[in-house]
Amino acid sequence: MTRAKSAAHAPAVHELDAEERMSRDELEALQLARLQDTVRHAYANVPFYTRKYDEVGVHPDDIRELNDLEKLPFTTKEDLRQNYPFGMLAVPRAEVARIHASSGTTGQPTVVGYTRADLDDWGQLVARSLRAAGIRPGQMVHNAYGYGLFTGGLGAHAGIERLGCTVVPMSGGNTAKQVQLIRDFEPDAILCTPTYLLTIIDALRESGMDPRDSSVAVAVLGAEPWTNEMRAVIEESFGIDALDIYGLSEVMGPGVGSECIESKDGPHIWEDQFRPEVIDSETGQALPDGQCGELVFTTLRKQALPVIRYRTHDITTLLPGTARPAMRRIEKITGRNDDMIVLRGVNLFPSQIEEIALAIDGLSPHFELELTRVAHLDRMTVHVEPRIGLSAADGERAVAALVREVKVRVGTTVEVHLAAPGSLERSGGKLKRVYDHRQ
């Protein structure tokens, strides 16, 4: 018999790290000292940064205040690719304790390295993130992020152990085994991508178990954009709190920021370790807090592979801190400027379709976007599954509503195909949503 869920709750003040309790002035003083050290370290030890800064005539001694960061040029994923494999390292290769890398499916892999001190910092930040999400020492955490070169699995694993929890190192895929272990081990929390949790929810139901009857009380989800509408579906389906953890391999991995259980209003960035900016993607101009643009990060303590003004391509807004007042937060990431679809002159993101679809009665979170070109005209077909038990008449109304709402809210016409329940691809980790056949 499944035991009762352990309700998540906010940590007490004395449980927070000292950096979480700092004032904004104290935090910015720490940021400046760490920024100056980072720029000096990168300039002295990474030929890429030496050359780049010499070309624009800037020196580490020119960084006298935080706003001086804007004097420095950006770092991009292409820079990391061109310096493959170890050209961006700022320490001797023998001092690198671990290496992670991207899949390289869209080009040369990006390689990142960590010293033992980097790994210690990373574990502490993931532990901080999980504690912020309401997970407590002694609880059991089912880790369904992929292990291996992907930073998610091992990064989350270290943080779970650092917090003092029991980790179930399941990794991604093998959904039947995931379901068995959730039923048998009765974990308190689960970590995975949001689309894979939808797959697990479906599998629990197929096994005869109502997900709401499971022991899981908290899900910490990341590694892909997801909307608040999907959060509502997950929380209702599982009877849990679902929180967003933010990170990217080039900056560290999971744990760059996290939502807090007491507010659930976007990830707080752990600014003692990272300096965030938001820029205009076209001009590169830094934008004031409160304006939407592309997120940029500078690491403040990484030894093996510091990155300075790294362009993430994630679209968001920097906002004042709430649950952690000194730490700014970002609006939930729901798109990337390099994932934007241009359809007959209209710019749209897959997350916009998700948001609209989940607000329509009768439609499920399972959808795919298919792009085709017929007689030089681009078309997009939304393949979406109905909720179980939806009648044919209600299905037609839901399809018409989705076509209408996309036209009104996005400004373009799409075709909608109601797919058979269970027919669309399910996530085994990260899920591909867009199939572009126009080329």
One Martini backbone bead per residue (centre of mass of N, CA, C, O) as a GRO file, in nm:
protein
  439
    1MET     BB    1   0.095   0.037   0.023
    2THR     BB    2   0.076   0.362  -0.022
    3ARG     BB    3   0.206   0.623   0.104
    4ALA     BB    4   0.204   0.921   0.215
    5LYS     BB    5   0.264   1.226   0.147
    6SER     BB    6   0.528   1.468   0.165
    7ALA     BB    7   0.506   1.776   0.226
    8ALA     BB    8   0.609   2.062   0.104
    9HIS     BB    9   0.858   2.301   0.233
   10ALA     BB   10   1.000   2.565   0.349
   11PRO     BB   11   1.282   2.684   0.451
   12ALA     BB   12   1.455   2.785   0.695
   13VAL     BB   13   1.673   3.030   0.752
   14HIS     BB   14   1.900   2.841   0.885
   15GLU     BB   15   1.911   2.654   0.609
   16LEU     BB   16   2.053   2.858   0.462
   17ASP     BB   17   2.272   3.000   0.291
   18ALA     BB   18   2.460   3.272   0.332
   19GLU     BB   19   2.403   3.389   0.041
   20GLU     BB   20   2.084   3.389   0.076
   21ARG     BB   21   2.115   3.621   0.323
   22MET     BB   22   2.193   3.846   0.164
   23SER     BB   23   2.234   4.140   0.054
   24ARG     BB   24   2.260   4.317  -0.227
   25ASP     BB   25   2.525   4.459  -0.157
   26GLU     BB   26   2.682   4.207  -0.072
   27LEU     BB   27   2.649   4.054  -0.336
   28GLU     BB   28   2.782   4.265  -0.531
   29ALA     BB   29   3.057   4.261  -0.395
   30LEU     BB   30   3.110   3.964  -0.453
   31GLN     BB   31   3.079   3.975  -0.760
   32LEU     BB   32   3.310   4.170  -0.822
   33ALA     BB   33   3.542   4.004  -0.708
   34ARG     BB   34   3.483   3.751  -0.886
   35LEU     BB   35   3.493   3.885  -1.161
   36GLN     BB   36   3.785   3.983  -1.154
   37ASP     BB   37   3.908   3.700  -1.118
   38THR     BB   38   3.787   3.569  -1.374
   39VAL     BB   39   3.909   3.757  -1.589
   40ARG     BB   40   4.202   3.709  -1.514
   41HIS     BB   41   4.203   3.401  -1.548
   42ALA     BB   42   4.116   3.394  -1.848
   43TYR     BB   43   4.332   3.583  -1.970
   44ALA     BB   44   4.586   3.408  -1.863
   45ASN     BB   45   4.466   3.091  -1.969
   46VAL     BB   46   4.294   3.183  -2.237
   47PRO     BB   47   4.355   3.253  -2.557
   48PHE     BB   48   4.079   3.347  -2.647
   49TYR     BB   49   4.057   3.585  -2.438
   50THR     BB   50   4.314   3.730  -2.499
   51ARG     BB   51   4.249   3.793  -2.796
   52LYS     BB   52   3.968   3.923  -2.765
   53TYR     BB   53   4.055   4.162  -2.573
   54ASP     BB   54   4.279   4.278  -2.746
   55GLU     BB   55   4.101   4.351  -2.994
   56VAL     BB   56   3.917   4.564  -2.801
   57GLY     BB   57   4.092   4.697  -2.565
   58VAL     BB   58   4.077   4.503  -2.305
   59HIS     BB   59   4.120   4.477  -1.945
   60PRO     BB   60   4.095   4.355  -1.632
   61ASP     BB   61   4.147   4.646  -1.501
   62ASP     BB   62   3.865   4.764  -1.627
   63ILE     BB   63   3.720   4.610  -1.388
   64ARG     BB   64   3.545   4.816  -1.141
   65GLU     BB   65   3.250   4.733  -1.222
   66LEU     BB   66   2.975   4.564  -1.314
   67ASN     BB   67   2.916   4.734  -1.580
   68ASP     BB   68   3.197   4.656  -1.719
   69LEU     BB   69   3.105   4.394  -1.856
   70GLU     BB   70   3.007   4.541  -2.127
   71LYS     BB   71   3.305   4.559  -2.254
   72LEU     BB   72   3.271   4.266  -2.316
   73PRO     BB   73   3.262   4.012  -2.506
   74PHE     BB   74   3.114   3.749  -2.633
   75THR     BB   75   3.006   3.415  -2.582
   76THR     BB   76   2.981   3.114  -2.777
   77LYS     BB   77   2.918   2.809  -2.898
   78GLU     BB   78   3.115   2.840  -3.137
   79ASP     BB   79   3.365   2.889  -2.966
   80LEU     BB   80   3.367   2.607  -2.837
   81ARG     BB   81   3.383   2.448  -3.103
   82GLN     BB   82   3.654   2.580  -3.213
   83ASN     BB   83   3.796   2.467  -2.920
   84TYR     BB   84   3.806   2.182  -2.977
   85PRO     BB   85   3.815   2.036  -2.677
   86PHE     BB   86   4.047   2.220  -2.474
   87GLY     BB   87   4.074   2.543  -2.542
   88MET     BB   88   3.893   2.658  -2.275
   89LEU     BB   89   4.087   2.593  -2.071
   90ALA     BB   90   4.226   2.723  -1.739
   91VAL     BB   91   4.359   2.443  -1.695
   92PRO     BB   92   4.512   2.177  -1.663
   93ARG     BB   93   4.405   1.874  -1.763
   94ALA     BB   94   4.496   1.724  -1.491
   95GLU     BB   95   4.278   1.912  -1.317
   96VAL     BB   96   4.051   1.751  -1.442
   97ALA     BB   97   3.782   1.560  -1.307
   98ARG     BB   98   3.563   1.641  -1.537
   99ILE     BB   99   3.362   1.553  -1.833
  100HIS     BB  100   3.150   1.726  -2.055
  101ALA     BB  101   2.892   1.692  -2.324
  102SER     BB  102   2.747   1.728  -2.600
  103SER     BB  103   2.601   1.558  -2.864
  104GLY     BB  104   2.644   1.698  -3.163
  105THR     BB  105   2.386   1.698  -3.366
  106THR     BB  106   2.450   2.023  -3.473
  107GLY     BB  107   2.762   1.956  -3.423
  108GLN     BB  108   3.008   2.028  -3.250
  109PRO     BB  109   3.088   1.961  -2.955
  110THR     BB  110   3.054   2.069  -2.625
  111VAL     BB  111   3.309   2.128  -2.383
  112VAL     BB  112   3.333   2.051  -2.030
  113GLY     BB  113   3.500   2.142  -1.722
  114TYR     BB  114   3.613   2.011  -1.389
  115THR     BB  115   3.698   2.064  -1.091
  116ARG     BB  116   3.673   1.981  -0.771
  117ALA     BB  117   3.565   2.261  -0.691
  118ASP     BB  118   3.341   2.272  -0.902
  119LEU     BB  119   3.188   2.019  -0.801
  120ASP     BB  120   3.129   2.132  -0.523
  121ASP     BB  121   2.965   2.375  -0.612
  122TRP     BB  122   2.753   2.222  -0.775
  123GLY     BB  123   2.640   2.046  -0.548
  124GLN     BB  124   2.549   2.287  -0.372
  125LEU     BB  125   2.348   2.416  -0.579
  126VAL     BB  126   2.162   2.173  -0.609
  127ALA     BB  127   2.092   2.149  -0.313
  128ARG     BB  128   1.966   2.431  -0.297
  129SER     BB  129   1.746   2.380  -0.508
  130LEU     BB  130   1.603   2.143  -0.364
  131ARG     BB  131   1.542   2.294  -0.104
  132ALA     BB  132   1.373   2.519  -0.241
  133ALA     BB  133   1.159   2.286  -0.345
  134GLY     BB  134   1.118   2.102  -0.056
  135ILE     BB  135   1.355   1.928  -0.003
  136ARG     BB  136   1.479   1.680   0.234
  137PRO     BB  137   1.654   1.535   0.446
  138GLY     BB  138   1.604   1.175   0.401
  139GLN     BB  139   1.493   1.167   0.137
  140MET     BB  140   1.363   1.035  -0.166
  141VAL     BB  141   1.523   1.039  -0.499
  142HIS     BB  142   1.419   1.030  -0.831
  143ASN     BB  143   1.654   0.993  -1.103
  144ALA     BB  144   1.563   1.077  -1.459
  145TYR     BB  145   1.820   1.171  -1.554
  146GLY     BB  146   2.070   1.160  -1.769
  147TYR     BB  147   2.347   0.981  -1.797
  148GLY     BB  148   2.675   1.107  -1.858
  149LEU     BB  149   2.755   1.369  -2.061
  150PHE     BB  150   2.518   1.467  -1.947
  151THR     BB  151   2.457   1.685  -1.674
  152GLY     BB  152   2.197   1.597  -1.524
  153GLY     BB  153   2.246   1.331  -1.366
  154LEU     BB  154   2.516   1.392  -1.205
  155GLY     BB  155   2.437   1.668  -1.099
  156ALA     BB  156   2.189   1.577  -0.937
  157HIS     BB  157   2.317   1.353  -0.771
  158ALA     BB  158   2.513   1.529  -0.602
  159GLY     BB  159   2.288   1.707  -0.474
  160ILE     BB  160   2.131   1.490  -0.329
  161GLU     BB  161   2.364   1.397  -0.149
  162ARG     BB  162   2.437   1.676  -0.028
  163LEU     BB  163   2.150   1.704   0.118
  164GLY     BB  164   2.085   1.399   0.242
  165CYS     BB  165   1.980   1.199   0.034
  166THR     BB  166   1.820   0.950  -0.142
  167VAL     BB  167   1.934   0.791  -0.436
  168VAL     BB  168   1.782   0.712  -0.757
  169PRO     BB  169   1.975   0.601  -1.043
  170MET     BB  170   1.788   0.566  -1.320
  171SER     BB  171   1.750   0.750  -1.537
  172GLY     BB  172   1.659   0.728  -1.856
  173GLY     BB  173   1.412   0.550  -1.945
  174ASN     BB  174   1.256   0.270  -1.890
  175THR     BB  175   0.950   0.313  -1.788
  176ALA     BB  176   0.867   0.053  -1.645
  177LYS     BB  177   1.088   0.080  -1.426
  178GLN     BB  178   1.004   0.345  -1.312
  179VAL     BB  179   0.730   0.252  -1.210
  180GLN     BB  180   0.825   0.028  -1.022
  181LEU     BB  181   1.003   0.210  -0.834
  182ILE     BB  182   0.781   0.402  -0.746
  183ARG     BB  183   0.608   0.181  -0.614
  184ASP     BB  184   0.835   0.037  -0.431
  185PHE     BB  185   1.012   0.290  -0.303
  186GLU     BB  186   0.868   0.559  -0.246
  187PRO     BB  187   0.925   0.844  -0.334
  188ASP     BB  188   0.926   1.201  -0.276
  189ALA     BB  189   1.091   1.254  -0.549
  190ILE     BB  190   1.139   1.401  -0.884
  191LEU     BB  191   1.375   1.390  -1.167
  192CYS     BB  192   1.313   1.566  -1.482
  193THR     BB  193   1.154   1.607  -1.754
  194PRO     BB  194   0.846   1.716  -1.833
  195THR     BB  195   0.782   1.516  -2.069
  196TYR     BB  196   0.863   1.258  -1.910
  197LEU     BB  197   0.649   1.283  -1.690
  198LEU     BB  198   0.414   1.235  -1.880
  199THR     BB  199   0.498   0.946  -1.945
  200ILE     BB  200   0.482   0.840  -1.653
  201ILE     BB  201   0.188   0.901  -1.604
  202ASP     BB  202   0.078   0.715  -1.824
  203ALA     BB  203   0.216   0.454  -1.712
  204LEU     BB  204   0.074   0.446  -1.442
  205ARG     BB  205  -0.209   0.416  -1.556
  206GLU     BB  206  -0.153   0.154  -1.723
  207SER     BB  207  -0.082  -0.003  -1.443
  208GLY     BB  208  -0.333   0.101  -1.239
  209MET     BB  209  -0.227   0.388  -1.138
  210ASP     BB  210  -0.273   0.663  -0.960
  211PRO     BB  211  -0.058   0.922  -0.940
  212ARG     BB  212  -0.190   1.048  -0.676
  213ASP     BB  213  -0.108   0.773  -0.505
  214SER     BB  214   0.161   0.845  -0.480
  215SER     BB  215   0.453   0.955  -0.302
  216VAL     BB  216   0.488   1.190  -0.476
  217ALA     BB  217   0.539   1.558  -0.414
  218VAL     BB  218   0.797   1.628  -0.602
  219ALA     BB  219   0.900   1.820  -0.896
  220VAL     BB  220   1.211   1.857  -1.076
  221LEU     BB  221   1.225   2.059  -1.370
  222GLY     BB  222   1.411   2.031  -1.690
  223ALA     BB  223   1.598   2.090  -2.007
  224GLU     BB  224   1.319   2.235  -2.091
  225PRO     BB  225   1.067   2.394  -2.205
  226TRP     BB  226   0.791   2.524  -1.992
  227THR     BB  227   0.474   2.577  -1.888
  228ASN     BB  228   0.221   2.663  -1.670
  229GLU     BB  229   0.019   2.473  -1.805
  230MET     BB  230   0.187   2.218  -1.760
  231ARG     BB  231   0.205   2.239  -1.458
  232ALA     BB  232  -0.099   2.203  -1.406
  233VAL     BB  233  -0.120   1.920  -1.525
  234ILE     BB  234   0.089   1.780  -1.343
  235GLU     BB  235  -0.027   1.853  -1.065
  236GLU     BB  236  -0.306   1.724  -1.112
  237SER     BB  237  -0.214   1.432  -1.201
  238PHE     BB  238  -0.004   1.391  -0.933
  239GLY     BB  239  -0.026   1.565  -0.672
  240ILE     BB  240   0.189   1.813  -0.699
  241ASP     BB  241   0.492   1.984  -0.699
  242ALA     BB  242   0.615   2.193  -0.970
  243LEU     BB  243   0.956   2.266  -1.052
  244ASP     BB  244   1.208   2.487  -1.166
  245ILE     BB  245   1.515   2.408  -1.323
  246TYR     BB  246   1.821   2.578  -1.403
  247GLY     BB  247   2.035   2.514  -1.696
  248LEU     BB  248   2.373   2.477  -1.846
  249SER     BB  249   2.656   2.335  -1.946
  250GLU     BB  250   2.839   2.589  -2.012
  251VAL     BB  251   2.796   2.701  -1.709
  252MET     BB  252   2.728   2.386  -1.560
  253GLY     BB  253   2.416   2.308  -1.515
  254PRO     BB  254   2.226   2.217  -1.297
  255GLY     BB  255   2.167   2.502  -1.068
  256VAL     BB  256   2.167   2.808  -1.152
  257GLY     BB  257   1.855   2.771  -1.086
  258SER     BB  258   1.544   2.815  -0.878
  259GLU     BB  259   1.263   2.740  -0.756
  260CYS     BB  260   1.034   2.823  -0.498
  261ILE     BB  261   0.790   2.689  -0.303
  262GLU     BB  262   0.670   2.974  -0.192
  263SER     BB  263   0.627   3.091  -0.515
  264LYS     BB  264   0.652   2.987  -0.812
  265ASP     BB  265   0.806   3.255  -1.003
  266GLY     BB  266   1.067   3.155  -1.090
  267PRO     BB  267   1.395   3.141  -1.115
  268HIS     BB  268   1.651   3.170  -0.905
  269ILE     BB  269   1.954   3.314  -0.918
  270TRP     BB  270   2.283   3.224  -0.828
  271GLU     BB  271   2.466   3.516  -0.778
  272ASP     BB  272   2.733   3.409  -0.640
  273GLN     BB  273   2.804   3.243  -0.936
  274PHE     BB  274   2.617   3.439  -1.123
  275ARG     BB  275   2.593   3.672  -1.398
  276PRO     BB  276   2.318   3.829  -1.520
  277GLU     BB  277   2.174   3.898  -1.845
  278VAL     BB  278   1.991   4.116  -2.075
  279ILE     BB  279   1.949   4.115  -2.431
  280ASP     BB  280   1.959   4.225  -2.744
  281SER     BB  281   1.983   4.011  -3.004
  282GLU     BB  282   2.059   4.218  -3.233
  283THR     BB  283   2.259   4.438  -3.071
  284GLY     BB  284   2.370   4.354  -2.763
  285GLN     BB  285   2.213   4.518  -2.570
  286ALA     BB  286   2.164   4.601  -2.263
  287LEU     BB  287   1.899   4.541  -2.040
  288PRO     BB  288   1.675   4.616  -1.830
  289ASP     BB  289   1.502   4.531  -1.590
  290GLY     BB  290   1.191   4.392  -1.729
  291GLN     BB  291   1.314   4.308  -2.002
  292CYS     BB  292   1.295   4.134  -2.290
  293GLY     BB  293   1.538   3.867  -2.370
  294GLU     BB  294   1.860   3.757  -2.376
  295LEU     BB  295   2.041   3.532  -2.202
  296VAL     BB  296   2.328   3.603  -1.989
  297PHE     BB  297   2.649   3.457  -1.877
  298THR     BB  298   2.862   3.472  -1.580
  299THR     BB  299   3.107   3.329  -1.426
  300LEU     BB  300   3.252   3.343  -1.070
  301ARG     BB  301   3.415   3.033  -0.998
  302LYS     BB  302   3.522   2.895  -1.232
  303GLN     BB  303   3.814   2.718  -1.329
  304ALA     BB  304   3.824   2.535  -1.588
  305LEU     BB  305   3.544   2.692  -1.734
  306PRO     BB  306   3.514   2.992  -1.799
  307VAL     BB  307   3.235   3.218  -1.867
  308ILE     BB  308   3.187   3.519  -2.072
  309ARG     BB  309   2.913   3.623  -2.189
  310TYR     BB  310   2.696   3.394  -2.240
  311ARG     BB  311   2.496   3.287  -2.499
  312THR     BB  312   2.186   3.109  -2.467
  313HIS     BB  313   1.896   3.194  -2.626
  314ASP     BB  314   1.724   3.261  -2.399
  315ILE     BB  315   1.396   3.376  -2.318
  316THR     BB  316   1.366   3.665  -2.094
  317THR     BB  317   1.329   3.803  -1.752
  318LEU     BB  318   1.440   4.024  -1.519
  319LEU     BB  319   1.374   3.996  -1.165
  320PRO     BB  320   1.290   4.031  -0.866
  321GLY     BB  321   1.314   3.906  -0.573
  322THR     BB  322   1.147   3.698  -0.326
  323ALA     BB  323   1.232   3.443  -0.155
  324ARG     BB  324   1.518   3.575  -0.263
  325PRO     BB  325   1.570   3.900  -0.259
  326ALA     BB  326   1.877   3.928  -0.376
  327MET     BB  327   1.783   3.728  -0.594
  328ARG     BB  328   1.730   3.707  -0.898
  329ARG     BB  329   1.485   3.645  -1.147
  330ILE     BB  330   1.320   3.443  -1.390
  331GLU     BB  331   1.139   3.385  -1.628
  332LYS     BB  332   1.006   3.141  -1.766
  333ILE     BB  333   1.123   2.926  -1.994
  334THR     BB  334   0.965   2.909  -2.341
  335GLY     BB  335   1.225   2.998  -2.522
  336ARG     BB  336   1.422   3.028  -2.826
  337ASN     BB  337   1.573   3.206  -3.077
  338ASP     BB  338   1.665   2.917  -3.225
  339ASP     BB  339   1.342   2.799  -3.210
  340MET     BB  340   1.216   2.974  -3.401
  341ILE     BB  341   0.928   3.016  -3.599
  342VAL     BB  342   0.879   3.083  -3.947
  343LEU     BB  343   0.543   3.175  -4.059
  344ARG     BB  344   0.464   3.372  -4.291
  345GLY     BB  345   0.618   3.610  -4.108
  346VAL     BB  346   0.573   3.455  -3.836
  347ASN     BB  347   0.654   3.446  -3.500
  348LEU     BB  348   0.715   3.132  -3.322
  349PHE     BB  349   0.651   2.909  -3.046
  350PRO     BB  350   0.584   2.606  -2.916
  351SER     BB  351   0.479   2.720  -2.638
  352GLN     BB  352   0.230   2.863  -2.755
  353ILE     BB  353   0.076   2.610  -2.835
  354GLU     BB  354   0.070   2.481  -2.558
  355GLU     BB  355  -0.082   2.703  -2.408
  356ILE     BB  356  -0.338   2.691  -2.582
  357ALA     BB  357  -0.411   2.386  -2.570
  358LEU     BB  358  -0.430   2.364  -2.246
  359ALA     BB  359  -0.689   2.571  -2.247
  360ILE     BB  360  -0.841   2.332  -2.389
  361ASP     BB  361  -1.088   2.136  -2.381
  362GLY     BB  362  -0.968   1.796  -2.457
  363LEU     BB  363  -0.662   1.854  -2.449
  364SER     BB  364  -0.343   1.750  -2.455
  365PRO     BB  365   0.017   1.757  -2.405
  366HIS     BB  366   0.024   1.599  -2.682
  367PHE     BB  367   0.252   1.724  -2.935
  368GLU     BB  368   0.303   1.828  -3.285
  369LEU     BB  369   0.511   1.991  -3.535
  370GLU     BB  370   0.441   2.040  -3.888
  371LEU     BB  371   0.652   2.133  -4.160
  372THR     BB  372   0.558   2.268  -4.478
  373ARG     BB  373   0.579   2.286  -4.854
  374VAL     BB  374   0.333   2.435  -5.078
  375ALA     BB  375   0.373   2.615  -5.337
  376HIS     BB  376   0.564   2.813  -5.154
  377LEU     BB  377   0.391   2.734  -4.891
  378ASP     BB  378   0.365   2.752  -4.564
  379ARG     BB  379   0.301   2.488  -4.320
  380MET     BB  380   0.107   2.402  -4.018
  381THR     BB  381   0.080   2.108  -3.818
  382VAL     BB  382  -0.123   2.006  -3.550
  383HIS     BB  383  -0.051   1.737  -3.344
  384VAL     BB  384  -0.316   1.617  -3.127
  385GLU     BB  385  -0.423   1.486  -2.836
  386PRO     BB  386  -0.676   1.370  -2.673
  387ARG     BB  387  -0.860   1.310  -2.430
  388ILE     BB  388  -0.985   1.074  -2.264
  389GLY     BB  389  -1.319   1.030  -2.394
  390LEU     BB  390  -1.356   1.202  -2.631
  391SER     BB  391  -1.571   1.315  -2.837
  392ALA     BB  392  -1.620   1.390  -3.160
  393ALA     BB  393  -1.761   1.663  -3.119
  394ASP     BB  394  -1.554   1.775  -2.911
  395GLY     BB  395  -1.311   1.750  -3.098
  396GLU     BB  396  -1.405   1.955  -3.311
  397ARG     BB  397  -1.419   2.194  -3.115
  398ALA     BB  398  -1.121   2.189  -3.029
  399VAL     BB  399  -1.000   2.235  -3.306
  400ALA     BB  400  -1.139   2.506  -3.365
  401ALA     BB  401  -1.022   2.652  -3.117
  402LEU     BB  402  -0.723   2.628  -3.194
  403VAL     BB  403  -0.732   2.774  -3.460
  404ARG     BB  404  -0.850   3.040  -3.350
  405GLU     BB  405  -0.637   3.107  -3.122
  406VAL     BB  406  -0.389   3.119  -3.303
  407LYS     BB  407  -0.489   3.347  -3.484
  408VAL     BB  408  -0.533   3.559  -3.254
  409ARG     BB  409  -0.249   3.524  -3.078
  410VAL     BB  410  -0.034   3.486  -3.332
  411GLY     BB  411  -0.127   3.537  -3.655
  412THR     BB  412  -0.195   3.239  -3.767
  413THR     BB  413  -0.242   2.960  -3.975
  414VAL     BB  414  -0.358   2.633  -3.887
  415GLU     BB  415  -0.344   2.295  -3.873
  416VAL     BB  416  -0.554   2.028  -3.730
  417HIS     BB  417  -0.470   1.711  -3.579
  418LEU     BB  418  -0.635   1.436  -3.445
  419ALA     BB  419  -0.489   1.214  -3.259
  420ALA     BB  420  -0.438   0.925  -3.136
  421PRO     BB  421  -0.422   0.787  -2.850
  422GLY     BB  422  -0.070   0.723  -2.815
  423SER     BB  423   0.069   0.801  -3.111
  424LEU     BB  424   0.268   0.985  -3.000
  425GLU     BB  425   0.554   1.072  -2.903
  426ARG     BB  426   0.755   0.990  -2.632
  427SER     BB  427   0.942   1.062  -2.373
  428GLY     BB  428   1.300   0.971  -2.278
  429GLY     BB  429   1.358   1.292  -2.201
  430LYS     BB  430   1.386   1.449  -2.466
  431LEU     BB  431   1.160   1.631  -2.682
  432LYS     BB  432   1.043   1.630  -3.003
  433ARG     BB  433   0.827   1.879  -3.164
  434VAL     BB  434   0.977   1.947  -3.441
  435TYR     BB  435   0.894   1.902  -3.801
  436ASP     BB  436   1.102   1.995  -4.072
  437HIS     BB  437   1.007   1.972  -4.436
  438ARG     BB  438   1.110   2.228  -4.615
  439GLN     BB  439   1.409   2.112  -4.717
   0.00000   0.00000   0.00000
